[in-house]
Structures are given as C-alpha cells and as structure tokens.
C-alpha cells in the first residue's frame, strides 16, 4: 500500500467511524471494523519492513561474521 492509498483508507475509516456513532448502524460498524483491521495490518507490515531494514543496517559486534585466512 502506498502513501496515498493509506491516507485514503484512513479517511474512509474515520468516515465510517463517525457515521457509526451518528447512526449506530451495524453496517457502518462492520465497515469501520474492516477498515480498522486493514489499517492495523498495514501498520504491522510497515513496522516489519522497518525493523528488517534496521536489522540489516545495524553494525555487527563481530564484524561481518566471516573470517578469511
């Protein structure tokens, strides 16, 4: 998901949340929960990618791990 898609999904989620509290409709609640799950999944995905990048860029205590003689 790119930045624009994430933004659009958050906007849709907030609209569904507001609509749910305005109308107390189960359809809005289901939509809101579905969008919240999608946002949460995307946040987890990005956190995993960032953690992996950080792990790759972290210097090793023992050098590169390979010894040549």
C-alpha positions in Angstrom: 0.0 0.0 0.0 1.4 3.4 -0.9 1.1 6.7 1.0 -2.0 7.8 -0.9 -3.8 4.5 -0.5 -3.0 4.5 3.2 -4.3 8.1 3.5 -7.5 7.3 1.5 -8.1 4.2 3.7 -7.7 6.2 6.9 -10.1 8.9 5.6 -12.6 6.2 4.8 -12.1 4.5 8.2 -12.7 7.8 10.0 -15.8 8.5 8.0 -17.2 5.0 8.8 -16.4 5.5 12.5 -18.2 8.9 12.5 -21.1 7.5 10.6 -21.4 4.6 13.0 -21.6 7.0 16.0 -24.0 9.2 14.2 -26.4 6.5 13.1 -25.5 3.5 15.3 -25.9 1.2 12.2 -24.4 -2.3 12.2 -23.4 -1.8 8.6 -21.2 1.2 9.5 -19.8 -0.7 12.4 -18.8 -3.6 10.2 -17.3 -1.3 7.6 -15.4 0.6 10.4 -14.0 -2.6 11.9 -13.0 -3.9 8.5 -11.1 -0.7 7.7 -9.5 -0.6 11.1 -8.2 -4.2 10.6 -6.8 -3.2 7.2 -5.1 -0.2 8.7 -3.7 -2.2 11.6 -2.4 -4.9 9.1 -0.7 -2.2 7.1 0.9 -0.7 10.2 2.2 -4.1 11.2 3.5 -4.7 7.7 5.4 -1.4 7.6 6.8 -1.9 11.1 8.1 -5.3 10.0 9.8 -3.8 6.9 11.3 -1.0 9.0 12.6 -3.5 11.6 14.2 -5.6 8.9 15.9 -2.6 7.4 17.1 -1.5 10.8 18.4 -5.0 11.5 20.3 -5.1 8.1 21.8 -1.7 8.8 22.9 -2.4 12.4 26.6 -3.0 12.7 27.6 -6.4 14.0 29.5 -6.7 17.2 31.7 -9.3 15.5 32.2 -7.6 12.1 30.6 -9.1 9.1 30.6 -12.6 10.6 33.1 -14.1 8.0 36.7 -14.8 8.7 39.2 -15.2 5.9 42.7 -16.5 6.4 
